[in-house]
Amino acid sequence: MSAPSPVTEFTERIKPHTLSLFRIVTGLLFACHGASSLFGILGGAMGKGLTVPAGSWPGWYAAVIQFVGGLLVMLGLGTRAAALISSGSMAYAYFSVHAGESLWPLQNGGELSVLFCWAFLLLVFTGPGTWSLDHLFFRSRQSADATAGVQREPSAV
């Protein structure tokens, strides 16, 4: 069996850091969508400088999920749960808003919904990467447990 190539070694070494950057950028972009609808910033809801009415279905709830979910994913705090809820909200958005126009995202304007849905689903399975509050807190707990001799069941974090 041959040794791995330098490119393979490099990509394996930077994979956790690249995953963290992917998570941070995806979370930030998602949070910006929520902030625009909730606070009327960055162009506001639908690019009209407005906010969505508080409690209105589904726009306000979607904006809250986008803002809070995006911040949690960006920080890497409760990443898997926040990503799962965010992914589901984008699947709902695609099928309730866009798919009625036509099946293909390019034709119905649903590309962002599809991309966010799949990006968040990926984060559910890959986790947050190394630059995350999840990693910081979980690693701290693991090292404290190791020095105290405590053994825990593996976590899904």
C-alpha positions in Angstrom: 0.0 0.0 0.0 1.4 3.4 -1.0 1.7 6.4 1.3 -1.0 9.1 0.9 -0.1 11.9 -1.5 0.9 15.3 -0.1 -2.4 16.8 -1.4 -4.4 14.1 0.5 -2.4 14.7 3.7 -3.0 18.5 3.4 -6.7 18.2 2.7 -7.2 15.8 5.6 -5.2 18.1 7.9 -7.3 21.2 7.1 -10.7 19.4 6.8 -11.9 20.4 10.3 -10.9 24.0 9.8 -12.6 24.2 6.4 -15.7 22.7 7.9 -15.7 25.4 10.6 -15.4 28.1 7.9 -18.2 26.6 5.9 -20.4 26.5 9.1 -19.6 30.1 10.0 -20.3 31.5 6.6 -23.5 29.5 6.1 -24.7 30.5 9.6 -23.9 34.1 9.0 -25.7 34.3 5.7 -28.8 32.6 7.2 -28.8 34.9 10.2 -28.7 37.9 7.8 -31.8 36.7 6.1 -33.6 36.5 9.4 -32.3 39.8 10.6 -33.5 41.5 7.4 -37.0 40.3 7.9 -37.1 40.8 11.7 -35.4 44.2 11.9 -35.7 45.7 8.4 -32.0 45.9 7.9 -29.9 44.8 4.9 -32.7 45.7 2.6 -35.5 44.5 4.9 -38.2 41.9 4.2 -38.4 41.1 0.5 -35.9 43.9 -0.2 -38.4 46.6 0.6 -36.9 47.8 3.9 -39.9 46.5 5.9 -40.2 44.0 8.7 -42.5 41.0 8.8 -45.4 41.5 11.2 -44.7 39.8 14.6 -46.4 36.4 14.9 -47.4 36.2 11.2 -47.4 32.7 9.7 -45.1 31.6 8.2 -42.9 34.7 7.6 -42.2 35.8 11.2 -41.5 32.2 12.4 -39.3 31.6 9.4 -37.3 34.8 10.2 -36.9 33.8 13.8 -35.6 30.3 12.8 -33.3 32.0 10.3 -31.9 34.5 12.7 -31.6 32.3 15.8 -30.6 29.2 13.9 -28.1 31.1 11.8 -26.5 32.6 14.9 -26.3 29.2 16.7 -24.8 27.5 13.6 -22.4 30.4 13.1 -21.2 30.2 16.7 -21.2 26.4 16.7 -23.5 26.1 19.7 -26.1 23.3 19.5 -25.0 23.0 15.9 -26.6 19.7 15.0 -30.0 20.6 16.5 -30.0 24.2 15.0 -28.9 22.9 11.6 -31.7 20.2 11.6 -34.4 22.8 12.4 -32.9 25.2 9.9 -32.7 22.5 7.2 -36.3 21.5 7.8 -37.5 25.1 7.6 -35.8 25.5 4.2 -37.4 22.2 3.0 -40.8 23.6 4.1 -40.1 26.9 2.4 -39.1 25.2 -0.9 -42.2 22.9 -1.0 -44.7 25.5 0.2 -43.5 28.6 -1.6 -41.4 27.5 -4.7 -42.3 24.0 -5.8 -45.8 25.1 -6.8 -44.4 27.2 -9.6 -42.4 24.4 -11.1 -40.2 21.5 -10.0 -36.8 22.9 -10.8 -35.2 25.4 -8.4 -33.8 27.4 -11.3 -37.2 27.9 -12.7 -39.1 28.6 -9.4 -36.5 30.8 -7.6 -35.9 28.3 -4.9 -32.1 27.8 -5.3 -31.3 29.5 -1.9 -33.9 27.3 -0.1 -32.5 24.2 -1.6 -28.8 25.1 -1.0 -29.5 26.2 2.6 -31.5 23.0 3.2 -28.7 20.7 2.0 -25.9 22.8 3.6 -27.6 22.5 7.0 -28.4 18.8 6.5 -24.7 18.3 5.9 -23.8 20.1 9.1 -26.3 17.8 11.0 -24.1 14.8 10.0 -20.6 16.4 10.0 -21.0 18.5 13.2 -19.5 21.9 13.8 -15.8 21.4 13.2 -13.0 22.5 15.5 -13.8 26.3 15.7 -17.0 26.0 17.6 -18.5 26.6 21.1 -19.7 23.0 21.0 -16.1 21.8 20.4 -14.8 24.1 23.1 -17.3 23.1 25.8 -17.4 19.4 24.9 -13.6 19.1 24.7 -13.3 20.9 28.1 -15.8 18.5 29.6 -14.0 15.5 28.1 -10.6 16.6 29.4 -12.0 17.4 32.9 -13.7 13.9 33.0 -10.4 12.3 31.9 -8.5 13.8 34.7 -11.2 12.9 37.2 -11.4 9.3 35.8 -15.0 9.7 34.7 -16.2 7.8 31.6 -19.2 9.0 29.7 -21.2 7.5 26.8 -20.2 9.0 23.5 -22.3 12.1 22.7 -23.8 13.0 19.3 -22.2 16.5 19.5 
